[in-house]
Amino acid sequence: MDNNRGMFSPRIWCWRAVAALSVLGLIPWTLYATTPGTNRHVILITIDGLSASYLSDPKAPIPTLKKLAEEGASAEAMRVSNPSVTWPNHTTLVTGVHPDKHSVFFNGALIRRGDGAPVYLASNRDKKDLVATSTVYDLLHEAGYRTAAINWPCTRRAAALDDNFPDVPDPVDYISPRLRVELIHNRILENSSNAALRSKSPATADKIWTSTAVHLIKTRPPNLLLLHLLNTDAVQHTRGPNLPEAYAAIGLADSNVAEVLSAVGAAGLRNQTTVIVASDHGFAQTKKLISPNVLFRKAGLQRGSPKHRAHVISEGGTAFVFLTQTSTRTEDRIKALNLLREHEGIERIVQPDDYPALHLPHPDKNPQMSDLILVAKDGYAFSDDSFEDESITEVTFSAGSHGYLADNPLMNGVFIVSGCGIKPKVKLGLIENIDVSPTIAEIFGERFSSMDGKVLWEIFSNRMRP
């Protein structure tokens, strides 16, 4: 860990501003009479599936986000990591590296059952078993800062989170014990039952997670708070993007952000807090589904459980092909390629030698990675189905997908940063999501050499550039 501190860091600048206001009697000094580092706060809120285009969309009811962008800095768009799905990109946001380094490629760990057996995804895994590199909350916690995460992926049993409500199956079991007691006592949670939480609508779940963030801000504000809102993703999957239901979900997410900001103000922390709003991916409309497993079944590459010599895991706009039988892998690759080439809806087949350009590892280096990657054309998405009659299915209702390659502009996410130490009305171009963690670290006056992203220097006020 590299803890070099810039002498003009936002942390020092904000501390001096707070000190000056305290001398003038505008802020009670007793609120801040601890070390400067512990009086700095960053809140990173992700709105799942919020496409960059919504920020300029006049139909999007997002007054809070637009005000944050006006008072601070915003990107034209933020390019996400491959694959453009939730867990890999939330992990990129907090590690500052792409999936080829942090090793989260799916919404779970890819498990190989053995030779000739189908693979599957396991989401009931601890952080240490999923994430191969240090996160910004690991490094800040080690440096003495308080950290918290709410509905954040890949955080189950994360030792560096002082308060944790993870995004994981049966999450109530893994909430930090003190926090779980408080949430039940304050009726944010009904009880300690996972079934009770699962029974809630996605919108109600977002409300629970928002209320949890507000509770922490009021009682023991962490220096770094991570909050993941999910309703926008659920609605756009079932109804599609840029439709009335999607706009309603986005408006509700905006009100959740407003509630967090109100709590910051009520706690007297506005002058020490930087708020970042980001997203993990965008969305595209789905008109047809491609089912490669149907092709494999009909061609004899899947002969019933457990014999699956070729097996596809769908990520929406991409599909990952695993050739599981060692003795026939070369033969099976040729057969799979012949089946998939020129098939309707498949734009491209990516071979392992081309994975580094996507910041994905060769399967020889990481057994979670597939032998081939399929890329869907616009309007198409992949399905895991094996037992349909046809490999192409018309979508008869409005639906949305993500998971396309990150160079597809529809997958671009949002990035807004506002508050302490941030210049107003700064317009950034296209940024990379690996830049978020280094920028968070710099807000605290910290620099961590494990991150590949760059600091977004242009957003900072009263700062000398290197």
C-alpha positions in Angstrom: 0.0 0.0 0.0 1.3 3.4 -1.0 0.1 6.1 1.4 1.6 9.2 -0.2 -0.5 12.3 0.6 -0.7 15.3 -1.6 -0.2 18.5 0.4 -3.1 20.1 -1.4 -5.4 17.1 -1.0 -9.2 17.6 -0.8 -9.1 16.2 2.7 -6.8 18.9 3.9 -8.6 21.6 2.0 -12.0 20.5 3.5 -10.5 20.3 7.0 -9.2 23.9 6.7 -12.6 25.1 5.4 -14.3 23.4 8.4 -11.7 24.9 10.8 -12.3 28.4 9.4 -16.1 28.1 9.7 -15.7 26.8 13.2 -13.6 29.8 14.2 -16.3 32.1 12.7 -18.9 30.2 14.9 -20.7 28.8 11.9 -20.0 25.1 12.8 -19.7 23.8 16.3 -16.0 23.0 16.8 -16.9 20.1 19.1 -18.3 18.2 16.1 -14.9 18.1 14.5 -12.4 18.0 17.3 -10.8 14.8 16.1 -8.1 14.2 13.5 -8.7 15.6 10.0 -8.8 12.1 8.5 -11.8 10.9 10.5 -13.8 14.0 9.6 -13.8 13.2 5.9 -16.7 11.3 4.3 -17.4 9.9 0.9 -20.7 8.3 -0.1 -20.7 6.2 -3.3 -24.2 5.4 -4.5 -24.7 3.2 -7.5 -28.0 3.1 -9.3 -28.1 -0.2 -11.1 -28.6 -0.1 -14.8 -28.8 3.8 -15.1 -27.6 4.5 -18.6 -25.6 7.6 -19.2 -28.2 8.9 -21.6 -30.7 9.4 -18.8 -28.8 12.4 -17.5 -29.7 14.4 -20.6 -33.1 12.8 -21.1 -35.8 15.5 -20.5 -38.2 12.7 -19.6 -36.1 11.4 -16.7 -37.4 12.8 -13.4 -34.0 13.2 -11.7 -33.9 16.7 -10.1 -31.5 15.5 -7.4 -29.0 14.0 -9.8 -29.1 17.1 -12.0 -28.6 19.4 -9.1 -25.6 17.3 -7.9 -24.1 17.5 -11.5 -24.7 21.3 -11.6 -23.0 21.8 -8.2 -20.2 19.4 -9.0 -18.7 17.4 -11.8 -20.3 14.9 -14.2 -19.1 12.7 -17.0 -20.6 12.6 -20.5 -20.5 8.9 -19.9 -18.5 6.3 -17.9 -17.3 3.2 -19.8 -17.8 0.1 -17.8 -15.9 -3.2 -17.6 -16.5 -6.5 -19.5 -18.9 -8.1 -19.0 -21.3 -5.2 -18.4 -23.1 -6.9 -15.5 -23.6 -6.0 -11.8 -21.0 -7.8 -9.7 -18.0 -7.4 -12.0 -18.6 -3.7 -12.4 -19.3 -3.0 -8.7 -16.0 -4.8 -8.0 -14.2 -2.7 -10.6 -15.6 0.5 -9.0 -14.1 -0.4 -5.6 -10.8 -2.0 -6.8 -9.7 0.4 -9.6 -8.8 -2.6 -11.8 -10.6 -4.6 -14.5 -12.0 -8.2 -14.1 -8.8 -9.7 -15.5 -7.2 -8.7 -12.2 -10.0 -8.8 -9.6 -11.5 -12.1 -11.0 -15.2 -11.3 -10.7 -16.7 -12.1 -14.1 -20.3 -13.0 -13.2 -22.9 -12.4 -10.5 -21.2 -15.2 -8.6 -18.3 -17.6 -8.8 -18.1 -19.9 -11.8 -17.9 -23.5 -10.6 -16.7 -26.4 -12.7 -18.3 -29.7 -11.6 -15.7 -31.8 -13.4 -14.9 -33.3 -16.8 -18.0 -33.3 -19.1 -20.3 -31.7 -16.5 -22.1 -28.4 -16.9 -20.8 -25.4 -15.1 -22.9 -23.2 -12.8 -22.7 -19.9 -10.9 -22.6 -19.8 -7.1 -23.4 -16.4 -5.5 -23.3 -17.7 -1.9 -19.6 -17.0 -1.6 -17.5 -14.8 0.8 -15.7 -11.7 -0.4 -12.3 -13.4 0.1 -13.3 -16.2 -2.3 -14.5 -13.8 -5.0 -12.3 -10.8 -5.1 -8.6 -11.4 -6.0 -7.3 -7.8 -5.3 -7.6 -5.2 -2.6 -10.5 -2.9 -2.5 -10.6 0.8 -1.6 -12.5 -0.1 1.5 -9.8 -2.6 2.5 -7.1 0.0 2.0 -8.9 2.8 3.8 -9.9 0.6 6.7 -6.2 -0.4 7.0 -5.3 3.3 7.1 -7.7 3.9 10.0 -11.0 5.0 8.3 -14.5 3.6 9.1 -16.2 1.8 6.2 -19.7 0.5 5.5 -21.5 -1.1 2.6 -25.2 -1.6 1.9 -26.4 -4.1 -0.7 -22.9 -4.1 -2.2 -21.9 -7.2 -4.2 -19.0 -9.4 -3.2 -18.9 -8.2 0.4 -20.1 -11.2 2.4 -18.0 -11.5 5.5 -15.8 -8.7 4.3 -13.5 -8.0 7.4 -12.7 -4.5 6.4 -16.3 -3.3 6.5 -17.3 -2.0 10.0 -21.0 -2.2 9.0 -22.2 -4.5 6.3 -25.5 -5.4 4.7 -24.2 -7.5 1.7 -25.8 -8.2 -1.7 -25.9 -12.0 -1.3 -28.5 -14.7 -1.0 -29.9 -14.8 2.5 -28.4 -11.3 3.3 -30.0 -10.9 6.7 -27.8 -13.8 8.0 -24.7 -11.8 7.0 -25.6 -8.3 8.2 -23.1 -7.1 10.8 -24.6 -8.3 14.1 -24.8 -4.8 15.7 -26.4 -3.3 12.6 -28.9 -6.2 12.3 -30.1 -5.6 15.8 -30.5 -1.9 15.2 -32.4 -2.4 11.9 -34.9 -4.6 13.6 -35.2 -2.4 16.6 -35.9 0.6 14.4 -38.3 -1.4 12.2 -36.2 -0.9 9.1 -36.3 -4.7 9.0 -39.4 -6.6 10.2 -37.4 -9.4 11.7 -34.3 -11.5 11.2 -36.0 -13.6 8.5 -34.6 -13.7 5.0 -38.0 -14.7 3.7 -39.5 -11.5 5.0 -36.9 -9.4 3.1 -37.3 -11.6 -0.1 -41.1 -10.9 0.0 -40.5 -7.2 -0.6 -40.8 -5.6 -4.0 -37.5 -4.3 -5.5 -38.7 -0.7 -4.7 -39.3 -1.6 -1.1 -35.9 -3.3 -0.9 -34.3 -0.1 -2.1 -36.2 1.8 0.6 -34.8 -0.6 3.2 -31.3 -0.1 2.0 -31.7 3.7 1.8 -33.1 3.7 5.4 -30.1 1.7 6.5 -27.7 4.3 5.0 -29.7 7.1 6.7 -29.4 5.2 10.0 -25.7 4.9 9.8 -25.2 8.5 8.8 -27.3 9.6 11.8 -25.6 7.2 14.3 -22.0 6.5 13.3 -21.2 8.0 9.9 -18.6 6.0 8.1 -15.8 7.7 6.2 -16.6 5.6 3.2 -20.2 4.5 2.6 -21.2 2.3 -0.3 -24.9 2.0 -1.3 -26.3 0.0 -4.2 -29.8 0.6 -5.4 -31.3 -2.2 -7.5 -34.9 -1.4 -8.4 -34.0 0.4 -11.7 -32.3 -2.8 -12.9 -35.3 -5.0 -12.0 -37.8 -2.8 -13.8 -35.8 -2.4 -17.0 -35.2 -6.1 -17.2 -39.0 -6.8 -17.1 -40.2 -3.7 -18.9 -37.3 -2.4 -20.9 -35.4 1.0 -20.9 -36.8 4.4 -21.8 -40.4 3.5 -21.0 -42.8 4.9 -18.4 -42.1 2.2 -15.9 -38.3 2.8 -16.3 -38.7 6.5 -15.8 -40.8 5.9 -12.7 -38.1 3.6 -11.2 -35.4 6.2 -12.0 -37.4 8.9 -10.3 -37.8 6.7 -7.2 -34.0 6.2 -7.2 -33.5 9.9 -7.4 -35.7 10.4 -4.4 -33.7 7.8 -2.5 -30.5 9.7 -3.2 -32.3 12.9 -2.0 -33.1 11.1 1.3 -29.4 10.2 1.8 -28.4 13.8 1.1 -31.0 15.1 3.6 -29.6 12.8 6.2 -26.1 14.2 5.5 -27.4 17.7 6.0 -29.3 16.8 9.2 -26.2 15.2 10.7 -24.2 18.4 10.1 -21.8 16.6 7.7 -22.5 18.5 4.4 -19.3 20.5 4.5 -17.2 17.3 5.0 -18.9 15.0 2.6 -18.3 14.2 -1.1 -21.1 12.3 -2.8 -20.6 10.2 -5.9 -23.4 8.7 -8.0 -22.4 6.1 -10.5 -23.9 3.0 -12.3 -22.6 -0.4 -13.2 -24.0 -0.6 -16.8 -26.7 0.7 -19.1 -29.5 -1.1 -20.9 -30.7 -2.1 -24.3 -34.0 -3.2 -25.7 -34.4 -7.0 -26.3 -36.5 -8.2 -29.2 -35.2 -11.8 -29.7 -33.4 -14.3 -27.6 -30.7 -16.7 -28.8 -30.3 -20.0 -27.0 -27.0 -21.6 -27.9 -27.6 -24.5 -25.5 -30.5 -25.6 -27.8 -28.0 -25.8 -30.7 -25.6 -27.8 -28.5 -28.3 -30.2 -27.3 -29.5 -30.9 -30.8 -25.9 -31.5 -32.0 -25.2 -34.0 -29.3 -22.9 -31.7 -27.2 -25.4 -31.9 -24.4 -26.7 -35.4 -23.7 -28.5 -34.8 -20.5 -27.1 -34.3 -17.0 -24.3 -34.6 -16.3 -22.9 -34.8 -19.8 -22.4 -31.3 -21.2 -19.4 -31.1 -23.4 -20.4 -27.6 -24.4 -22.3 -25.4 -22.1 -23.3 -21.7 -22.3 -23.7 -19.2 -19.4 -25.7 -16.2 -20.6 -24.9 -12.6 -19.5 -27.6 -11.0 -21.7 -25.7 -9.3 -24.5 -22.8 -11.8 -24.3 -22.7 -15.5 -23.7 -19.8 -17.5 -22.3 -19.1 -20.9 -23.9 -17.4 -23.6 -21.7 -16.0 -26.7 -23.3 -15.9 -29.0 -20.4 -14.7 -32.4 -21.8 -10.9 -32.3 -21.8 -10.4 -35.2 -24.2 -12.7 -33.8 -26.9 -12.1 -30.0 -26.4 -10.5 -29.4 -29.7 -13.1 -31.4 -31.6 -15.9 -29.7 -29.6 -14.5 -26.2 -30.3 -14.6 -26.8 -34.0 -18.2 -28.2 -33.8 -19.4 -25.3 -31.6 -17.8 -22.7 -34.0 -19.5 -24.3 -37.0 -22.8 -24.2 -35.2 -22.5 -20.6 -34.1 -20.9 -19.0 -37.1 -23.5 -17.2 -39.2 -26.2 -18.0 -36.7 -28.9 -15.4 -36.5 -28.3 -12.6 -34.0 -24.6 -13.4 -33.2 -22.4 -10.5 -34.2 -19.1 -11.8 -33.2 -17.3 -14.8 -31.6 -14.3 -13.8 -29.4 -11.5 -16.3 -29.1 -9.2 -16.5 -26.0 -6.3 -14.8 -27.7 -8.5 -11.7 -28.0 -9.5 -11.7 -24.4 -6.7 -9.3 -23.2 -8.2 -6.5 -25.3 -11.4 -6.9 -23.3 -9.5 -7.0 -20.0 -10.4 -10.6 -19.5 -8.0 -13.5 -18.7 -7.2 -16.5 -20.9 -9.0 -19.6 -19.6 -5.6 -21.2 -19.1 -4.8 -18.5 -16.5 -8.2 -18.4 -14.8 -10.5 -21.5 -14.7 -13.6 -19.3 -14.3 -13.1 -17.9 -17.8 -14.8 -19.5 -20.8 -13.4 -21.0 -24.0 -15.4 -18.7 -26.3 -17.4 -15.5 -25.9 -20.4 -14.8 -28.1 -21.6 -11.2 -28.7 -25.2 -10.4 -29.7 -26.3 -8.0 -32.3 -28.5 -5.0 -31.4 -32.0 -6.2 -30.4 -30.8 -9.7 -29.5 -29.7 -11.2 -26.2 -28.7 -14.7 -25.1 -30.7 -17.2 -23.0 -29.5 -20.2 -21.0 -32.5 -22.3 -22.1 -31.6 -25.8 -23.3 -35.0 -27.3 -24.1 -36.7 -24.8 -26.4 -37.7 -26.2 -29.8 -35.8 -23.4 -31.6 -32.6 -21.5 -30.9 -34.3 -18.1 -31.7 -37.3 -16.9 -29.7 -39.3 -13.8 -30.3 -39.7 -11.6 -27.2 -43.5 -10.9 -27.1 -43.3 -8.3 -24.3 -41.1 -5.3 -23.7 -37.8 -6.3 -22.0 -34.3 -5.1 -21.5 -30.8 -6.6 -21.3 -27.3 -5.6 -20.5 -24.0 -7.6 -20.6 -23.0 -6.4 -24.1 -19.4 -5.5 -24.6 -18.3 -2.4 -22.9 -17.6 -0.5 -26.1 -21.3 -0.6 -26.9 -22.4 3.0 -26.0 -25.7 1.7 -24.6 -23.8 0.1 -21.8 -22.2 3.4 -20.6 -23.0 4.3 -17.1 -23.2 7.6 -15.2 -20.7 9.4 -13.0 -21.5 12.4 -10.9 -19.4 13.8 -8.0 -20.3 16.7 -5.8 -19.6 18.2 -2.4 -16.5 18.9 -0.4 -13.5 19.7 -2.5 -15.3 19.4 -5.9 -15.4 22.2 -8.5 -18.9 23.2 -9.6 -20.1 22.8 -13.2 -17.2 20.6 -14.4 -18.0 18.6 -17.5 -15.9 15.5 -18.1 -15.9 13.5 -21.3 -15.9 9.7 -21.4 -14.2 8.3 -18.3 -13.3 4.8 -17.3 -14.9 3.1 -14.2 -11.4 2.0 -13.0 -10.8 5.8 -12.3 -13.4 5.9 -9.5 -11.4 4.2 -6.7 -8.2 6.1 -7.2 -10.3 9.3 -7.2 -12.0 8.3 -3.9 -8.6 7.5 -2.4 -7.3 10.9 -3.4 -10.3 12.6 -1.8 -8.9 11.2 1.5 -5.4 12.2 0.6 -4.4 8.6 0.0 -2.9 6.9 -3.0 -2.8 3.1 -3.5 -0.5 1.6 -6.0 -2.7 -1.5 -6.5 -5.1 0.5 -8.7 -4.7 0.9 -12.4 -7.1 3.8 -12.9 -6.2 7.4 -12.8 -7.2 10.2 -10.5 -9.7 12.6 -12.0 -7.7 15.6 -11.1 -9.8 18.1 -13.0 -12.8 17.7 -10.6 -10.9 19.1 -7.6 -11.0 22.7 -6.4 -8.0 24.4 -4.8 -5.7 21.7 -5.9 -2.3 21.8 -7.6 -2.0 19.3 -10.3 1.1 17.0 -10.4 
